[in-house]
Structure formats: structure tokens, C-alpha cells
């Protein structure tokens, strides 16, 4: 008896062909639905067959007899081979709205409200997190970059991407084996960039909640051409900086990726410009995310060798600070981003998981680079820490703050400086335990602690407000502003160690020089700081100013002034000097190398001054 026909009128086992290059949008959607239905049927069959897998594993069937089948029968058929010319494939039209972004249709209120969905889904494959079998391998262990799950030296084989978080992917490790991308670029390069984002970039950018964030970011990008292209741009730019610094093998970023990086940069700018002209899309989460990518990534920024920062701080790559700090932020895109968030109603209105914390981190880094105040409120990585204070995150006591305040109060400094210095010393003590190998290290918590400390510091107002004279003349203003600038030097050098390309240390050193210049004479200096604690604070300020002024003309002034103040306090050695510095804040691992170099210059200055004095005396005697 012949088999019954299928309900659709098709015979079981029939091969159905699809057009790899549909002629219309309707045909493309029909093909997508057909592929999805086929994948769903395949998954259902696999689920049913899984029940008998244990029996088959215990009692495997005998091997099949050899046949004379075509030797090429098992060869993969490449329906849409990758093109080396990005322009050979037409670009799909941009979606007006994405499943993750329901924008208002009212042009007067272009506010985007994400839907209340519990589980975001991908376009073709199920929600997928692939193992990092093809991910990069760092040349050296990631310093403080615990979110990077790449293979590390001394580890046999690749590490799993996320322990306990593995969902089988269709297509032997391909994120989208059917290549239904929202862009026109080479699938192999796209897949490599996606794997890089999932296995390296995003886990390091938002350590802790990175998995939850990626469950929203990645599906949204697959249905949004603008965000998809921006993520490609960000991944390739990040990879380029790592390769140029030697943090990953140079061959990982070859000439094809550089060409693609330059192309997607221009494409991202074009797509974002088009989205901004659309009132219903102008301030959606995906467009804001795209502008963040444009603001902190570049295709051709010059990373020429520059003198390294004088401090040897830990955690230089936490949240990829070493990467994004190597590229000065694009202030044009930063300005556009600020306007978009203001139109949205503020950073609190952003609902896409993780995006607000990324913008907050961007704000902290940018404000530090340009020596401005932060624009947005601080948003931690962990949502449960929102609204917490430095004392909540670092768990120091009021009595510890009182001890610092007792020292600084004699100089007329407000209590906020005592809180910041106490928080810095508590943070450094925690980091020092990690650096020395203590376990139980929470990267997410440390990142939030660091960012909140620095955020509070750069939020402290200047003594000379904008519109007034930038040079302080009143004694209390000189003390206030010089202490604020010295604390900023310590924070930029040790707490939030920015690379040389974006570090403001030279500019801060010049501001400190101009602030202290009215007190250049020993008599004025002693009058302003004429207390034991005041002398310790002055030595700390001069040491940090002299270190920051390395390779600048102002370093000689700091050396001469430091020599004078050290002589007044009878400081005979560097170890003796450190006793004064430790009264405020001094992390030996980060500060001793430049500190000893500066003290060596002070001793040379003393010897030279002594020799010149003796020479003058001999001439007068003769």
C-alpha cells in the first residue's frame, strides 16, 4: 500500500529549494518563514529522538555496509558564497522599528519604550551563546579584565565562554548559519566580530551582569540594521586597538578587517543620520547605543607611541579602560548623545539592560579627559546598587572619615575630601589584596567602587568658578584648589588609570602650577600650610604635581619647591618622605617608581645648589 501524502500535499523526504537571492521583499519574508518552519520541525524531531539516545549509546548499531554512493554527496553546498566586494550584494532596507523598540509615532514626542517581554528571541536560531572555540587567545593574562573569558596562558584548551551557560547552536558553531544578517558584509567577518563581542568585548565591558545584557543586546542587533552595523564597528575598532597594543596577536586584525572597519564606520554614520531624521526612531535605545559606539570607536585614530603614564597602576584594563582610553572620545558624537538622552527624558528613562551603565561609564571617562564635570547621574553596573553611596559600596566607617577630616579641617577643606580620600584608601587596600593573589574577587563590585569614587571626585566644583578669574588668589582658594587637583592626579594615575592618549595629567599639572604660583615663596608657603598636617598635605601635593609634570617645563619648579619644603621639614630620604605621604594617600606599588625618580631629581637639585653655594662662597673669600 503506498504511503499517504502529507497534509500539505508534499511527500516526506522531498528536498525543497529556496532562492538565495530573492527578487522582492515579499519573497524574502516567505523564504524566512519557510526556513524558520523547517528549523522548528528539525528541533522538534531532535527532541523526540533524544529519548532513545541513551539506548543507542549503550547498544550502538552495527556499522552500515559500504555503498557506492557519490563521494561528493556529503560535501556542503554553499548557497551564498561570501563576496570579497561588499558592494556586490544589495543592502536590505532598514527596519522602521525593531521588536525591542516600540517607538512613539507622535513626532512631537519621539520617546522609545521597550516592550515588556521576558525572553528576547533571535531572528533565525534560538537564543544562542556559543562556546569560545574560535575566540581569540590573549598573548598575556588580562590584567584586571576578568570578564574576558578567552584562553589564558597555562590553561589547556579554550575556556568555556560562560560556565553553566551553554545552549546548542545550529550550524556547527555559527551564530546564524543561514546568513540572514541585516547587513551586506562578508559573513565570515561578521561571524568573527559577533563571537568577539560575545566572548571578549561585552563580558569585559559590563562584568557581572554581562550575560543578562547580551540576552537583550544581541537579539536587538539581529533585527536592527543600524545597531548591527554599529556593533560591527565597535567590535572591529576594539580588536584593532588590542592588536596595535600587542594584547592580542597582530594577525587577528588583518587587512580585510581594516577595510571592513573603515566601511562600517561610514555606514554607521549614514544609518544613524537617517535614523535621527525619523522622529519615531530618533531617541530609541538602539539608536542611542549606536551613537555610543560612534563616540568611543575609530577606524584610523593614530595610536603612535607616546610616553607611558608615570604611575604603574593596577586595573588598567578593567572595563576595557586601556582600549577606550587609547581613543580620545569624539566630542561631536558625545554632544549628540547628550542631546538625545535629554530628549528621551534623562538617563533614567533608558530601559535597555546595561545601556545606562555603559553611558555612565562613558560620561566618567569623557569628563575626566576634558576636565569637566559629569553630565549624567552615576549608574552602577549592578542595578541593585543604584543610589548607593561610597560608604555603602566600600563599607568604611564614619570614624575613619573623621580621622581624615580632623587632618584636613585645619586647612579649611570640606568633609567631601575626607570621604574621597578614605574611599580611595579603602579601595586600594581591596585591590592590593587581589593583586597579591587573594581569592573571592568580584570584578563587577570593584568596577562600581572605582567608578563611583572617581565620579564623586570630578563632581567636586572648582574653587574658581567659570566666568571668574581662573587663578586663585585667596589663601583658602589656593589650598582648596591645589588639594582638589592633586587628588585628581592621584585618581587618574592610580584609581582610574587612563592611558597616555587621553590622560589629562599634563593639563592638571599645569593647573596646579598656576594655582600654587602665588605661594611660591617660602614665607607664603609656610603661612598657608603652617601646621604639621598642613606640611604633610603640601608635600603630598608637590610630589603628585611633580610626577604629573614629567616631560613638562613645570617639573623643575616642582622639584625646587619640593626641595625647599622637604628641607624645612628635615626630610632626609625617600622612606622618610613616604611617612608624610601616607598620611593622605600613597599606593607604593603604583607610586614608588615615579616617586623615587622625583626624589632622585630633588637630591640632584640639592647637590647642585650646594655646589653652587660653595662656589660663590669661595669666590667671595678669594
Phi, psi and omega in degrees: 000127183292151179294150180287145178291156178291160182301331180275002180085010181250151178279144177295141179087359179290138178274126180252126182264146175236154180276119182289339180232081182298147184275342182218167178293324179297316179294324179295318179293322177298317179296318179298317178296322179295317180295318179298317179298319179296318179296317178299318178296321180295317179297320178297319179295319179297322179295319179292321183286344185292337182296326182265007183292325181295319179295319180294326179291324181284325182232078182294144178290157178296152181297142180292153179291149180296140179238169179259040181292162179299126182297341180264010184294328182271359182291140181289137178262115182270105184291316184232082183298148181295141180260139178281347179253114183296337183273357183283341180249130182293147180278132178292152181294148180287139178286139179290325177212154181251160178299339182265003187216099177264099185269151179290141178274354180279115183299334182286338180229076182281064182257131183262126178240112180298147179290156179272074177256149181269325183227107175292149182237157179271174185287309187245308184269161173296167179305122194231132167235112187270153174289152186277053180289331180251009182288166184287163175241122182293145176289331178222161181296136183294118183283102179077356182267068187289341179289342180285114184262027181286167176294135183249156178302137180090357180253125182282118178081166181289143175284151175295149183297308177220117182302130177079002184234085182220121177239128186299136182254149176278139173095030173054051174095356178279136177292326178218085186295339181268000173059037177271068180270158178269028180210178191249005190276172186299127183301324182295318179290325177296314182297319179296321179291321178295316178298323179296318178298313186287325186264343188224301191294301185292318176300327179281330182288319180233071180298146182099277180273022186296323182295314178297322179294316183295332178294342175258318185293311187294313177299321180298321182293329181290342179248009181226110185297320182296311181293322179301314180293322178295321177294322175299316178300314181295319181294315181292321178295317179298316179297321180297314181296318179298319180293319180294328178278350182082015179280339171228160180302139183299330182291347177292335180242089184266184187296326179295321179291324177296317178296319179294322178300315180295324180290314183289335175297311179294323180293322179296317178299318181294316182293319179294320178300320178293321181292322181294330177287348179265110185302330182280353182237356193299324184236030174292159179303318183294323179289319176299317178300319181297320179292324175300317178298319180291327184288333188237020176222149179216155181264334187221026180294138182284117178253044180300153181298130177230158181303132181294158177301147183292331182276149176250074189276153171279172175059038181287344181243011176297129186058030178057036179298324179293332179279303184289334175288342177284345179244115179297137183297145178279106187292336176293312179291327177298316178298318177296321179297318179298317179296319181296317181291324176295319177295328179290339182110011180109166184293336180292341181277351179282123186252348179295124184305131175086340185291318181297321179292325176294318178295321179297316177297319176300319180296319180296314182294315181295316180298323178292318182298319183264005180056048176242180177269150179296147183271322186250159172296158181285134178236116181285167176293316181272117184303329181293345180267005182295131181087358180284153178264174176300320180294325177295318184281327185258344173061038170273168186256165177295326180295326177293320177294321180299325180297317177290322182295327178297326178288316188277338184295329178297335178267001180080018181278142180288165185294336182300327178292323177295321178295316182293315180296320178296318179295319179299313181294324176293317179298314181297323178297321178291316180295322181298324177296320178293316181300326181274006170102008180288139183273178181080034185271126180253102183298320182297315181295316181297321178297317178294321178298311181300310184295322180291321177300310183292325177300315179295325180292311182287351175275348178292127184289157176287159176288318177264106183287156178303138183096345176257178178296128183286347179262124180283137179241331180282141182304317181294327178290323179297315180295313181300308186289322179294322177292320178298316181291320178295321177295324177294321176299314180297321182290317179292328181277331188238315186280304179242078190284096179283144176295168184299328184297330182236006182287134179267017187302319182296317180293321179293322178298320178293320177297320179293321177299314180294329179286319183277347185302321177298339180255033187289330182283151181299322182296312179295319180299314181294324181294324181283327189239031190278061169215157178303316178292325179296322178294322177296318178295320180295318177299320179297316180296315182292324178297312181293321178296319179294323177293316180293333182274011177304138182066024176232160179294339184282349183297323180298322179294317179296322179296314181295316180292318178297320178299318180295314182291322178295323179292322178298322180269007177057044176278119188256341184209170179292321178297323175295319178297323182296335177296324175288317184295324182292344176293338179254278179198128180201112178260108188301321183300326183264332191253342187295320182299304178291332179294316179292325176297318179293318179295325174299322177293325177296316179295321176298319179297319179297315180297319180294318179294321178296317180296318179294322178296316179296322179296318178296319180297318179296321180292320179292324180289324182285000000 
